[in-house]
Amino acid sequence: EFKRIMRTYITNFYMGIVECQLGKQIDSEILFVVRLYLAGATEAINDWIVGGAKLSIEELNRLLYLGMPEKIRNLVIFNELDAETAKKIARNAYPE
């Protein structure tokens, strides 16, 4: 249950970021790449939590970034979003 909620939240959050960066709805190709990447990222995050968070959060983020496909890497640059937009995306990402 936790993994399902986490995957839904992370997927909704990233898709919100990508749509904001694109200024339009995500096309099917980018949607596929985002979902494929996030399936693996969610598993890695879950393993990190269950395994006692042996890596620092910075190292985990670095590794997740290295594994991110080039096609979406430039679409999820968080520092280009203003704080209010990021907060709104995060609030809207919670699963119903």
C-alpha positions, 0 to 999 in steps of 0.5 A: 500500500505504501509503495502504491501511494508513493508511486502515485504521488511521485508520478503525479508530482513529476508529471506536474513538473513536466507539464509546467515546464512544457506549458502543455499536456505531456505527449504519450512518448514523454509520459511513457519515459516518465512512468518507466523512469519513475517505476524504477526510481520508486523501487530505489527509494523504497529500497533506500527507506526499507534498507535503513537509508544507508546512503545520504539523501544527496547521494541517493538524489545524485544516483537517481539523477544519473539514472534519469533518461536524457529525454526528461532530464531537462524537464525536471529541473526544479530550481527553475520553478518558483516556490509557489508553483512547486508547492501547488504541484506538490499539493495536487500530487497527493492521491485521492 
